Amino acid sequence: EIPLRLVGSEMCIRDRFISKNREAKKAQEEFNNKVVEAAAEPVTAITELSTAWNRLGNDMAAKNKFIEDNKDRFEDLGFSIKTVKEAEDLLVANKSKFIEACLERAKALAVQELAVEKYKEVLKAQQELEATPKAYVSKKGTYKDGYGVERKGVIIEKSRDWKKAEDAVAKAEREYNALINQQVEFTAKEREILDSIGGGADKVAEGSIEAVSYTHLRAH
């Protein structure tokens, strides 16, 4: 017969495991939804531009006019397109890579939004820590003396509420830093893809999200 206390302990562990899985699944769904929201518009724009461009055939005059007429749309996507060759590279030869770069940008934006929300949690946890009484409690335990010998006796440590508040701050900060690192990685991946298709910094539209990200990376 299994002792009831063991059954209760196993159920508690299982419930915590299920709860963590649900939280992880919810976080992944939230991230995926944000990526879709951020990627939908630019990917649709790229597809529309590419389709319209292909319909122009070999009409160079029409292609140059197309570039001028869609200058703002290209810049919204992060590029300053000035020649037919640049447009061909982006919308024909490297369309799939261009879309891949946009998806990486969408991931970076999605993570950025999550990071903003997580930083609010950091601030809230810090405020709760400041408001928590800083009390020490004594209890029986083990400690090491000046010679490194482990001894039994009374030890002084921070109260449970104090440690809990500190742990909450540390957890929120770890999660926030992890999101920031992810954002930098996605932005670097986007930059790598754009560079591979000839999307150097000289073609990036000034003031675009990608231009700001690239400047930030170079500064660090």
C-alpha positions as CSV (number, residue, x, y, z in Angstrom):
1,E,0.0,0.0,0.0
2,I,1.4,3.4,-1.0
3,P,1.4,6.0,1.9
4,L,-1.0,8.8,1.4
5,R,1.7,11.4,2.0
6,L,3.6,10.0,-1.0
7,V,0.6,10.0,-3.2
8,G,-0.1,13.6,-2.2
9,S,3.5,14.6,-2.9
10,E,3.5,12.9,-6.4
11,M,0.2,14.7,-7.2
12,C,1.7,18.0,-6.2
13,I,4.8,17.5,-8.4
14,R,2.6,16.4,-11.3
15,D,0.3,19.4,-10.9
16,R,3.4,21.7,-10.9
17,F,4.7,20.0,-14.0
18,I,1.4,20.3,-15.8
19,S,1.2,24.0,-14.8
20,K,4.7,24.7,-16.1
21,N,3.8,23.0,-19.4
22,R,0.7,25.0,-19.8
23,E,2.6,28.2,-19.1
24,A,5.3,27.3,-21.7
25,K,2.6,26.4,-24.2
26,K,0.8,29.7,-23.6
27,A,4.0,31.7,-23.9
28,Q,4.8,29.9,-27.2
29,E,1.3,30.6,-28.6
30,E,1.6,34.2,-27.6
31,F,5.0,34.5,-29.4
32,N,3.7,32.8,-32.5
33,N,0.6,35.1,-32.7
34,K,2.9,38.2,-32.4
35,V,5.2,36.8,-35.1
36,V,2.2,36.3,-37.4
37,E,0.9,39.8,-36.7
38,A,4.3,41.4,-37.4
39,A,5.0,39.3,-40.5
40,A,1.7,39.4,-42.2
41,E,1.9,42.9,-43.6
42,P,5.5,43.0,-44.9
43,V,5.3,39.5,-46.4
44,T,2.0,40.4,-48.2
45,A,3.6,43.6,-49.4
46,I,6.7,41.7,-50.7
47,T,4.5,39.2,-52.5
48,E,2.4,42.0,-54.1
49,L,5.4,43.9,-55.2
50,S,7.0,40.8,-56.7
51,T,3.9,39.8,-58.6
52,A,3.4,43.3,-60.0
53,W,7.1,43.5,-60.9
54,N,7.0,40.2,-62.8
55,R,4.1,41.5,-64.9
56,L,6.2,44.3,-66.3
57,G,8.3,41.9,-68.3
58,N,11.3,43.6,-70.0
59,D,9.8,47.1,-70.1
60,M,12.7,49.1,-68.5
61,A,10.8,52.4,-68.5
62,A,7.9,50.8,-66.6
63,K,10.3,49.2,-64.2
64,N,12.0,52.4,-63.4
65,K,8.6,54.1,-62.9
66,F,7.6,51.2,-60.7
67,I,10.6,51.8,-58.5
68,E,9.8,55.5,-58.1
69,D,6.1,54.9,-57.5
70,N,6.8,52.3,-54.8
71,K,9.7,54.1,-53.1
72,D,7.8,54.4,-49.9
73,R,6.7,50.8,-49.9
74,F,10.2,49.6,-50.3
75,E,11.4,51.9,-47.5
76,D,8.6,50.6,-45.3
77,L,10.1,47.1,-45.8
78,G,13.5,48.5,-44.8
79,F,15.2,49.1,-48.2
80,S,16.0,52.0,-50.4
81,I,15.7,50.6,-53.9
82,K,17.1,52.8,-56.7
83,T,18.0,50.6,-59.6
84,V,16.3,47.8,-61.6
85,K,19.2,45.5,-60.6
86,E,18.4,46.0,-56.9
87,A,14.7,45.4,-57.4
88,E,15.4,42.3,-59.4
89,D,17.7,41.0,-56.7
90,L,15.1,41.5,-54.0
91,L,11.9,40.7,-55.7
92,V,12.9,37.9,-58.1
93,A,16.3,36.2,-57.5
94,N,16.1,36.4,-53.7
95,K,12.4,36.8,-52.9
96,S,12.4,33.8,-50.6
97,K,15.4,35.0,-48.6
98,F,13.8,38.5,-48.4
99,I,10.7,36.9,-46.9
100,E,12.9,34.9,-44.6
101,A,14.6,38.1,-43.4
102,C,11.1,39.7,-42.8
103,L,10.2,36.7,-40.7
104,E,13.3,37.1,-38.6
105,R,12.5,40.8,-38.2
106,A,8.9,39.8,-37.1
107,K,10.4,37.5,-34.5
108,A,12.6,40.3,-33.2
109,L,9.6,42.6,-33.0
110,A,7.5,39.9,-31.3
111,V,10.3,39.3,-28.7
112,Q,10.7,43.1,-28.2
113,E,7.0,43.3,-27.3
114,L,7.3,40.4,-24.8
115,A,10.4,42.0,-23.4
116,V,8.6,45.3,-22.7
117,E,5.9,43.4,-20.8
118,K,8.5,41.4,-19.0
119,Y,10.3,44.5,-17.9
120,K,7.0,45.7,-16.3
121,E,7.1,42.5,-14.3
122,V,10.7,43.4,-13.3
123,L,9.7,46.8,-12.1
124,K,6.7,45.4,-10.2
125,A,8.9,42.7,-8.5
126,Q,11.4,45.4,-7.5
127,Q,8.7,47.5,-6.0
128,E,7.4,44.5,-4.0
129,L,10.9,43.8,-2.8
130,E,11.3,47.4,-1.6
131,A,8.0,47.1,0.3
132,T,8.9,43.8,1.9
133,P,10.2,44.1,5.5
134,K,13.9,43.2,5.7
135,A,13.8,40.9,8.7
136,Y,16.3,38.2,9.7
137,V,15.2,35.0,11.4
138,S,17.2,32.5,13.4
139,K,16.9,28.7,13.2
140,K,18.9,25.5,13.8
141,G,21.2,24.5,11.0
142,T,24.8,24.0,9.9
143,Y,27.4,26.5,9.2
144,K,31.2,26.6,8.6
145,D,33.4,28.3,11.1
146,G,36.5,30.4,10.4
147,Y,38.5,27.2,9.7
148,G,36.0,25.8,7.2
149,V,34.8,23.2,9.6
150,E,31.1,22.5,9.3
151,R,29.3,22.8,12.6
152,K,25.7,22.6,13.9
153,G,24.1,25.5,15.7
154,V,21.8,28.5,15.3
155,I,22.1,30.4,12.0
156,I,20.7,33.7,10.9
157,E,19.1,34.1,7.6
158,K,16.7,36.3,5.6
159,S,13.0,35.9,6.3
160,R,11.0,33.7,3.9
161,D,9.1,36.7,2.5
162,W,12.3,38.6,1.9
163,K,14.0,35.7,0.1
164,K,10.8,35.1,-1.9
165,A,10.7,38.7,-3.0
166,E,14.4,38.6,-4.0
167,D,13.9,35.4,-6.0
168,A,10.9,37.0,-7.8
169,V,13.2,39.9,-8.9
170,A,16.0,37.6,-10.0
171,K,13.6,35.4,-12.0
172,A,12.0,38.3,-13.8
173,E,15.4,39.8,-14.6
174,R,16.6,36.5,-16.0
175,E,13.6,36.1,-18.2
176,Y,13.9,39.7,-19.4
177,N,17.6,39.3,-20.3
178,A,16.8,36.1,-22.1
179,L,14.2,37.9,-24.3
180,I,16.7,40.7,-25.0
181,N,19.3,38.1,-26.1
182,Q,16.7,36.5,-28.3
183,Q,15.9,39.8,-29.9
184,V,19.5,40.5,-30.7
185,E,19.9,37.0,-32.2
186,F,16.9,37.4,-34.5
187,T,18.1,40.9,-35.6
188,A,21.6,39.5,-36.3
189,K,20.0,36.7,-38.3
190,E,18.0,39.1,-40.4
191,R,21.1,41.2,-41.0
192,E,23.0,38.1,-42.1
193,I,20.3,37.1,-44.6
194,L,20.1,40.7,-46.0
195,D,23.8,40.7,-46.4
196,S,23.7,37.4,-48.2
197,I,21.4,38.8,-50.9
198,G,23.4,42.0,-51.3
199,G,21.2,44.0,-48.8
200,G,24.1,45.9,-47.4
201,A,23.8,48.9,-45.1
202,D,24.0,51.3,-48.0
203,K,20.7,50.0,-49.3
204,V,18.9,50.0,-46.0
205,A,16.3,52.8,-45.7
206,E,17.3,55.4,-43.1
207,G,15.0,55.3,-40.1
208,S,13.6,51.8,-40.8
209,I,13.3,49.3,-38.1
210,E,16.1,47.2,-39.6
211,A,18.4,50.3,-39.9
212,V,17.9,51.1,-36.3
213,S,18.6,47.5,-35.3
214,Y,21.7,47.4,-37.4
215,T,23.0,50.6,-36.0
216,H,22.4,49.3,-32.5
217,L,24.3,46.1,-33.2
218,R,27.3,48.0,-34.6
219,A,27.3,50.3,-31.5
220,H,27.6,47.2,-29.3
